[in-house]
Amino acid sequence: MTRRPPRFVLLLAVLLAFAAAALPLAGCGSEEPETDVPEGEPLELGELEFDVQITRFLNPDAPDDSNYLEGAPSAGEDQQYLAVFMEIANEGEEPNVVPYPFKIVDTRGEITLQTEVDNPFSLVAGTPILPDQAVPGAETPAANGPIEGAALLFLLDETANENRPLKLVVPGPTGPGEVELDL
C-alpha cells in the first residue's frame, strides 16, 4: 500500500512553489536605478543623471575636431584621442559639481584616466551644476555645437581599441557607475 503525504504537506509544497515563482517578479516595480547602462541610456548616480550622447575617436588633422582638442597634450605614436560627449543633469535640490576622474576600462581591465583639458567644449571637473540645471549650460559652445554635449577626452593606447567593448566608469556621489560605449 502506498502512503500519501498529509494534506498540509501538499499545501505547504504548493505555497513554497508559488512563492519561489513570485520572487523574480518582486523587483519589477523597483525604483532602483541601473548602475551599468549602454550608451544612450541615462545613468543615475545620486541626484546626478549622466547621458552619453556619442563616443568617437577624434582626428587631430580634421578641422572639425580641432576645437575639441584645443589645449590637449600631444598624442604619442601609438595613442589616439577618444572623446565621450555627454550631458550631466542635476535632478536634486542642492548644487552639485562635475565629478572627477572619469575612466575608460577595456576588456583586459586596463584603465585610462581622462585627460584634463579646459576649452569651450570640455567637460571640466568641478564645474558647478545648480539644481534643475545641466552641464553643458544652455548658452555654451558645447551645448550649441553639432553634438550638443561636453567632451571628456581620453588618450588611449591603440591596444585599448582592440579590447572592446570599452566602459566609461563614472564617479558618482553614491558610488561609481558604468556606461558601455558604442564604438
C-alpha positions as CSV (number, residue, x, y, z in Angstrom):
1,M,0.0,0.0,0.0
2,T,1.3,3.4,-0.9
3,R,1.3,6.0,1.7
4,R,0.1,9.5,0.8
5,P,1.6,12.6,2.4
6,P,-0.7,14.6,4.7
7,R,-2.7,17.4,3.0
8,F,-0.8,20.2,4.9
9,V,2.5,18.9,3.4
10,L,1.0,19.1,-0.1
11,L,-0.4,22.6,0.7
12,L,3.0,23.7,2.0
13,A,4.7,22.4,-1.1
14,V,2.2,24.3,-3.4
15,L,2.7,27.5,-1.3
16,L,6.5,27.3,-1.5
17,A,6.4,26.7,-5.3
18,F,4.2,29.8,-5.7
19,A,6.5,31.9,-3.5
20,A,9.5,30.8,-5.5
21,A,7.8,31.6,-8.8
22,A,6.8,35.1,-7.5
23,L,10.3,36.1,-6.2
24,P,11.7,37.2,-9.5
25,L,8.6,39.4,-10.0
26,A,9.1,41.2,-6.7
27,G,11.7,43.6,-8.1
28,C,9.8,44.5,-11.3
29,G,8.3,47.8,-10.0
30,S,11.6,48.7,-8.3
31,E,12.8,52.3,-8.5
32,E,16.4,51.3,-8.0
33,P,18.4,52.9,-10.9
34,E,20.8,50.9,-13.0
35,T,24.5,51.5,-12.4
36,D,25.6,49.7,-15.6
37,V,23.9,51.0,-18.8
38,P,24.6,51.1,-22.5
39,E,25.5,54.3,-24.2
40,G,22.4,56.3,-25.0
41,E,20.6,55.4,-21.7
42,P,20.8,57.8,-18.8
43,L,22.9,56.7,-15.8
44,E,21.6,57.9,-12.5
45,L,24.0,58.2,-9.6
46,G,22.5,60.0,-6.6
47,E,21.0,63.3,-7.8
48,L,23.1,63.4,-11.0
49,E,22.0,62.0,-14.3
50,F,24.7,61.2,-16.9
51,D,23.7,61.0,-20.5
52,V,26.3,60.0,-23.1
53,Q,25.3,61.3,-26.5
54,I,28.1,59.9,-28.6
55,T,31.5,58.5,-28.3
56,R,34.0,58.8,-31.2
57,F,37.7,58.9,-32.0
58,L,39.0,62.4,-32.9
59,N,41.3,63.1,-35.7
60,P,43.8,65.9,-34.9
61,D,44.2,66.7,-38.6
62,A,40.5,67.2,-39.2
63,P,39.3,70.8,-38.9
64,D,36.0,69.7,-37.3
65,D,37.9,68.0,-34.4
66,S,40.5,70.8,-33.8
67,N,38.2,72.7,-31.4
68,Y,37.7,69.6,-29.2
69,L,41.4,69.1,-29.0
70,E,42.4,72.7,-28.2
71,G,44.8,72.6,-25.2
72,A,45.1,68.8,-25.3
73,P,48.5,67.2,-24.9
74,S,50.1,65.7,-28.0
75,A,49.2,62.1,-28.6
76,G,52.0,59.5,-28.7
77,E,52.7,57.5,-31.8
78,D,50.7,54.5,-30.5
79,Q,47.9,56.6,-29.0
80,Q,44.6,58.1,-30.2
81,Y,42.1,60.6,-28.9
82,L,38.7,59.3,-27.7
83,A,36.0,61.8,-26.9
84,V,32.9,60.9,-24.9
85,F,30.3,63.6,-25.3
86,M,27.8,63.9,-22.5
87,E,25.4,66.0,-20.6
88,I,25.1,65.9,-16.8
89,A,21.8,67.0,-15.2
90,N,21.3,67.8,-11.5
91,E,17.9,66.4,-10.6
92,G,18.3,67.3,-6.9
93,E,17.6,70.3,-4.8
94,E,21.2,71.0,-3.8
95,P,24.1,72.3,-6.0
96,N,26.5,69.7,-7.3
97,V,29.7,69.6,-9.3
98,V,31.1,67.6,-12.3
99,P,32.9,64.7,-10.6
100,Y,36.5,63.5,-11.3
101,P,38.1,61.3,-12.5
102,F,36.2,59.5,-15.3
103,K,38.0,56.4,-16.5
104,I,37.9,54.1,-19.6
105,V,38.3,50.4,-18.8
106,D,38.9,47.8,-21.6
107,T,38.1,44.1,-21.5
108,R,41.5,43.3,-20.1
109,G,41.0,45.6,-17.2
110,E,43.4,48.3,-18.4
111,I,42.4,51.7,-17.1
112,T,42.9,55.1,-18.8
113,L,42.1,58.2,-16.9
114,Q,40.5,61.2,-18.5
115,T,42.9,63.8,-19.9
116,E,42.2,67.2,-18.3
117,V,41.5,69.8,-21.0
118,D,39.9,73.2,-20.5
119,N,38.4,74.6,-23.7
120,P,34.8,75.7,-24.5
121,F,33.8,72.1,-25.5
122,S,35.3,70.3,-22.5
123,L,33.6,68.7,-19.5
124,V,35.7,70.3,-16.8
125,A,35.9,68.6,-13.3
126,G,34.5,70.7,-10.5
127,T,32.1,72.7,-12.8
128,P,29.1,73.7,-10.6
129,I,25.7,72.2,-11.6
130,L,22.8,74.0,-10.0
131,P,19.5,72.3,-9.1
132,D,17.4,71.5,-12.2
133,Q,20.4,72.6,-14.4
134,A,22.7,70.7,-16.7
135,V,26.3,70.8,-18.0
136,P,27.0,72.0,-20.6
137,G,24.9,75.1,-19.9
138,A,22.3,76.2,-22.5
139,E,24.3,79.1,-23.9
140,T,27.7,77.4,-24.2
141,P,29.6,76.4,-27.4
142,A,29.4,72.7,-26.2
143,A,25.6,72.8,-25.9
144,N,25.1,74.7,-29.2
145,G,27.7,72.6,-31.2
146,P,26.8,69.8,-33.5
147,I,26.9,67.2,-30.8
148,E,25.2,69.2,-28.0
149,G,27.4,67.7,-25.3
150,A,30.5,68.5,-23.4
151,A,33.6,66.4,-24.3
152,L,35.6,64.1,-22.0
153,L,38.9,63.4,-23.6
154,F,41.0,60.3,-23.3
155,L,44.4,59.4,-24.7
156,L,44.0,55.7,-25.4
157,D,46.7,53.3,-26.4
158,E,45.8,51.6,-29.6
159,T,45.6,48.3,-27.8
160,A,42.6,49.5,-25.9
161,N,40.7,49.9,-29.1
162,E,41.3,46.2,-29.8
163,N,39.9,45.2,-26.4
164,R,36.3,46.3,-26.8
165,P,33.8,46.9,-25.5
166,L,35.1,49.8,-23.6
167,K,33.4,51.0,-20.5
168,L,33.2,54.5,-19.1
169,V,33.5,54.4,-15.3
170,V,31.6,57.4,-13.9
171,P,32.4,58.6,-10.4
172,G,29.2,59.4,-8.6
173,P,28.2,60.6,-5.1
174,T,26.7,57.2,-4.4
175,G,29.5,55.2,-5.9
176,P,30.6,54.6,-9.5
177,G,28.5,53.6,-12.4
178,E,29.4,52.3,-15.9
179,V,28.4,53.1,-19.4
180,E,29.2,50.6,-22.1
181,L,30.5,52.7,-25.0
182,D,29.1,52.1,-28.5
183,L,32.2,52.2,-30.7
